[in-house]
Amino acid sequence: MPFGTPYLLGSGTPAATAAIIVTVTTASLAGDIISVHIGQSSGSGETVASVTDSAGNSYGPITSQSTPQPAAFWQASTGTALPAGGTVTVTFTGAASTKLIAVTGVPGGALLDQVNPAGGTSATPSVSTPAAMAAVPEIALATFCSANGGGSPALAAGWTSLALVHTGTTPYLQVAWKKTVSQAVITASETITSAAWGALITTIVPATLPPPQIPVFPAGFGPLPADFNNWVQATLGFCTAGLLLRAEQQAGGGQAITASTFTSITYDTVLEDPYQGWDPVNHKYVVPYTGWYEITMGYSIVSASATIEAVPIISGTTRYELSELTCVSNTLGGAGASLVVPLIGGIDSVRGQAWSSANVTTDTTAAGRFPWLEVTYISQ
């Protein structure tokens, strides 16, 4: 689906309860990015325990602000359509605070780019992206939660409200969006009467370069300039994409791998990612289109005696335990793995995990030893 205008799936009635159920009033389509915007009254210390929906999508936390006014942002990592009449359930660790929920969708999105929280007490809640955009355009989503004393908020020019959730003396939850027009840092703000607030900003990049269409010649019509673009430019751009991700762990000191536990490797340096598929929060890569992919990963450990494995994992559920290797004490050793798998664009993701028979640490002492993950497109 083309990169489109964000929309509101539904919002919940504010209440002091351990769970809020939002009934969907506007259905999402398969592949749309579903986001859950959450606000709370302050002081209780309660947090979000889980987010689920009636379509079986899997949700995870993206960012949050705890003080002085709690706000949180969760997002679905799968793209199953959520029909009208369906539900989204947000469960908390307690029932003391008042909760406010809004659920939004973005059609044609790929992944998050920028993520940042902020908080304070003032009349001008404001939050900015931590860095420049990766692409143009992107969809920016802003989540504001302000105390009831702040009154109804007024958004800054250029931002469009998706939801304003408030009842009686509850806080205000405002969700807004804006399409970026450059790669410059973007700021979301609103005006209230001075009060406590929490704010979050996220930006979403569009899915790009789907497989080219097969040429079709209607009877009596010759090729047009647009046809040549589809056959040559789009086709070559798609077919020569090849290597889609190259990521490494370069942080000094390495990463601790607990014995007999599958540990996701936290890659901190992305060397190549032309389709912006890397999720730096969950350290995984979501493939941009459906096809066959080669996944290659590996890591070495600081001198230790252990049996280690390199373990690619697909969409958080399918684990491939490959390349078991025994490392002798005081000898550098490592494990690598490579496999070819079919993946569904915009849904399936790839992570690298490590397993060891003993407590070990990944080796990041020099180039050539850095743990790495590569994802390469092969064919449709």
Stockholm file with secondary structure:
# STOCKHOLM 1.0

chainA/1-380         MPFGTPYLLGSGTPAATAAIIVTVTTASLAGDIISVHIGQSSGSGETVASVTDSAGNSYGPITSQSTPQPAAFWQASTGTALPAGGTVTVTFTGAASTKLIAVTGVPGGALLDQVNPAGGTSATPSVSTPAAMAAVPEIALATFCSANGGGSPALAAGWTSLALVHTGTTPYLQVAWKKTVSQAVITASETITSAAWGALITTIVPATLPPPQIPVFPAGFGPLPADFNNWVQATLGFCTAGLLLRAEQQAGGGQAITASTFTSITYDTVLEDPYQGWDPVNHKYVVPYTGWYEITMGYSIVSASATIEAVPIISGTTRYELSELTCVSNTLGGAGASLVVPLIGGIDSVRGQAWSSANVTTDTTAAGRFPWLEVTYISQ
#=GR chainA/1-380 SS CCCCCCEEEEECCCEESSEEEEECSSCCCTTCEEEEEEEECSSSCCCEEEEEETTCCCEEEEEEECSSSCEEEEEESSCCCCCTTCEEEEEESCSSSEEEEEEEEETTEEEEEEEEEEEEEESCCEEECSSCCSSSSCEEEEEEEECGGGCSCEECTTCEEEEEECCTTSCEEEEEEEECSSSSCCEEEEECSSEEEEEEEEEEEECCCCCCCCCCCCTTCCCCHHHHIIIIIIHHHHHTCCEEEEEECCCTTCCEECTTCCEECCCCEEEECTTCCEETTTTEEECSSSEEEEEEEEEEESSCCEEEEEEEEETTTEECCEEEEEECTTSCEEEEEEEEEEECTTTCEEEEEEEESSCEEBCCSSTTTSCEEEEEEEEC
#=GC SS_cons         CCCCCCEEEEECCCEESSEEEEECSSCCCTTCEEEEEEEECSSSCCCEEEEEETTCCCEEEEEEECSSSCEEEEEESSCCCCCTTCEEEEEESCSSSEEEEEEEEETTEEEEEEEEEEEEEESCCEEECSSCCSSSSCEEEEEEEECGGGCSCEECTTCEEEEEECCTTSCEEEEEEEECSSSSCCEEEEECSSEEEEEEEEEEEECCCCCCCCCCCCTTCCCCHHHHIIIIIIHHHHHTCCEEEEEECCCTTCCEECTTCCEECCCCEEEECTTCCEETTTTEEECSSSEEEEEEEEEEESSCCEEEEEEEEETTTEECCEEEEEECTTSCEEEEEEEEEEECTTTCEEEEEEEESSCEEBCCSSTTTSCEEEEEEEEC
//
